Amino acid sequence: MSDKMWKLKEGVTLEAEDVAKIACALKSLSIYTALACDNEDDPEELREVVDEGLAAMDKIFDH
């Protein structure tokens, strides 16, 4: 993925702590996804979690 594909929206700044929070959230989503697939949890619930994460990313990045 090219760095040119992802740019912060104008006025948005990210500190190391913010990046760490995003990384932890993505790791948590990865673990949740693996568990959901293994346990055949409600796929609609998983879709909602993923959609919320994508919406959050859209708030801070232009792509």
Secondary structure as the mmCIF struct_conf table of DSSP 4:
data_model
#
loop_
_struct_conf.conf_type_id
_struct_conf.id
_struct_conf.beg_label_comp_id
_struct_conf.beg_label_asym_id
_struct_conf.beg_label_seq_id
_struct_conf.end_label_comp_id
_struct_conf.end_label_asym_id
_struct_conf.end_label_seq_id
HELX_RH_3T_P HELX_RH_3T_P1 ASP A 3 MET A 5
STRN STRN1 LYS A 7 LEU A 8
HELX_LH_PP_P HELX_LH_PP_P1 LYS A 9 LYS A 9
TURN_TY1_P TURN_TY1_P1 GLU A 10 GLY A 11
HELX_RH_AL_P HELX_RH_AL_P1 ALA A 16 ASN A 39
TURN_TY1_P TURN_TY1_P2 GLU A 40 GLU A 40
HELX_RH_AL_P HELX_RH_AL_P2 PRO A 43 ILE A 60
STRN STRN2 PHE A 61 ASP A 62
#
